[in-house]
Amino acid sequence: MDQPLWQILFNIGLIGFVARRAAFGLALHADRTHPALWGVYVALCLVCAFAGVAILFSRRWVIAGLVALVGAYTVTTFVELGIGDVAPPAALLAELAVALAGGAALLVLAIKTPPEPSPR
């Protein structure tokens, strides 16, 4: 764990933002959800779990977790847009824009911020 605490908390915030999509999708549409959405939501939850564990390891793991998180969120959004009855397209695209901006900012921080010195 070689990132500052504030940066780790921002990563956890992005994970929560992404996990909310899967949770709301399943909660609101569980009875009539398209089978493709079930798979995408389960995969999104697994990627959130991976990103949550990756925060505890090195900077490379954090970067891989963020890339996987933003990629899975983008795929989920496009599957939801393809199915069409999940949410209004403008709302889905606005949330995707927020996730992409947040993910890009966190990736830049993960790459550019010098590592925290380990206490000895």
C-alpha positions as CSV (number, residue, x, y, z in Angstrom):
1,M,0.0,0.0,0.0
2,D,2.1,2.8,-1.3
3,Q,-0.6,5.5,-1.9
4,P,-1.6,8.3,0.4
5,L,-4.8,7.7,2.5
6,W,-6.8,10.4,0.7
7,Q,-6.1,8.7,-2.7
8,I,-7.2,5.3,-1.4
9,L,-10.4,6.9,-0.2
10,F,-11.1,8.4,-3.6
11,N,-10.5,4.9,-5.1
12,I,-13.1,3.5,-2.6
13,G,-15.5,6.2,-3.6
14,L,-15.2,5.3,-7.3
15,I,-15.7,1.6,-6.4
16,G,-18.9,2.6,-4.5
17,F,-20.1,4.7,-7.4
18,V,-19.7,1.7,-9.8
19,A,-21.1,-0.9,-7.4
20,R,-24.2,1.3,-6.9
21,R,-25.0,0.8,-10.6
22,A,-25.1,-3.0,-10.3
23,A,-27.0,-2.8,-7.0
24,F,-29.7,-0.4,-8.3
25,G,-30.0,-2.3,-11.5
26,L,-30.6,-5.6,-9.7
27,A,-32.9,-4.1,-7.1
28,L,-35.1,-2.2,-9.5
29,H,-35.2,-4.7,-12.4
30,A,-34.6,-8.1,-10.8
31,D,-37.9,-9.5,-11.8
32,R,-37.7,-8.6,-15.4
33,T,-33.9,-8.2,-16.0
34,H,-32.6,-9.4,-19.3
35,P,-30.2,-12.4,-18.8
36,A,-27.3,-10.4,-20.3
37,L,-27.7,-7.8,-17.6
38,W,-27.5,-10.4,-14.9
39,G,-24.1,-11.5,-16.2
40,V,-22.9,-7.9,-16.7
41,Y,-24.0,-6.9,-13.1
42,V,-22.3,-10.0,-11.6
43,A,-19.1,-9.3,-13.5
44,L,-19.3,-5.7,-12.4
45,C,-19.6,-6.7,-8.8
46,L,-16.6,-9.1,-9.2
47,V,-14.5,-6.3,-10.7
48,C,-15.5,-4.0,-7.8
49,A,-14.3,-6.7,-5.4
50,F,-11.0,-7.0,-7.3
51,A,-10.5,-3.3,-7.3
52,G,-11.2,-3.2,-3.6
53,V,-8.6,-5.8,-2.9
54,A,-6.1,-4.3,-5.3
55,I,-6.1,-1.0,-3.3
56,L,-4.2,-3.0,-0.6
57,F,-1.3,-3.9,-2.8
58,S,1.1,-2.0,-4.9
59,R,0.6,0.8,-7.3
60,R,0.5,-1.5,-10.3
61,W,-2.4,-3.4,-8.7
62,V,-4.2,-0.1,-8.1
63,I,-3.8,0.9,-11.7
64,A,-5.0,-2.5,-13.0
65,G,-8.0,-2.3,-10.7
66,L,-8.9,1.2,-11.9
67,V,-8.6,0.2,-15.5
68,A,-10.7,-2.9,-15.0
69,L,-13.3,-0.9,-13.0
70,V,-13.7,1.8,-15.7
71,G,-13.7,-0.8,-18.5
72,A,-16.3,-2.9,-16.8
73,Y,-18.5,0.2,-16.1
74,T,-18.2,1.2,-19.7
75,V,-19.3,-2.3,-21.0
76,T,-22.2,-2.3,-18.5
77,T,-23.4,1.1,-19.7
78,F,-23.3,0.0,-23.3
79,V,-25.1,-3.3,-22.6
80,E,-27.8,-1.3,-20.7
81,L,-28.1,1.1,-23.6
82,G,-28.4,-1.8,-26.0
83,I,-31.2,-3.4,-23.9
84,G,-32.9,0.0,-23.6
85,D,-35.3,-0.3,-20.7
86,V,-32.9,0.1,-17.7
87,A,-32.8,3.9,-17.5
88,P,-33.0,7.0,-19.8
89,P,-30.0,7.0,-22.1
90,A,-29.0,10.6,-21.1
91,A,-28.7,9.5,-17.5
92,L,-26.7,6.4,-18.4
93,L,-24.3,8.5,-20.5
94,A,-24.0,11.2,-17.8
95,E,-23.0,8.6,-15.2
96,L,-20.5,7.1,-17.7
97,A,-19.0,10.5,-18.2
98,V,-18.6,11.0,-14.5
99,A,-17.1,7.5,-14.1
100,L,-14.6,8.1,-17.0
101,A,-13.6,11.5,-15.6
102,G,-13.1,10.1,-12.1
103,G,-11.3,7.1,-13.3
104,A,-9.0,9.2,-15.5
105,A,-8.2,11.5,-12.6
106,L,-7.5,8.6,-10.3
107,L,-5.2,7.0,-12.8
108,V,-3.2,10.2,-13.3
109,L,-2.9,10.5,-9.5
110,A,-1.9,6.8,-9.2
111,I,0.8,7.3,-11.8
112,K,2.1,10.8,-10.9
113,T,2.0,10.8,-7.1
114,P,5.2,9.7,-5.4
115,P,4.9,6.7,-3.2
116,E,4.4,7.1,0.5
117,P,7.6,6.4,2.5
118,S,7.1,3.2,4.6
119,P,7.4,3.7,8.3
120,R,10.3,1.9,9.9
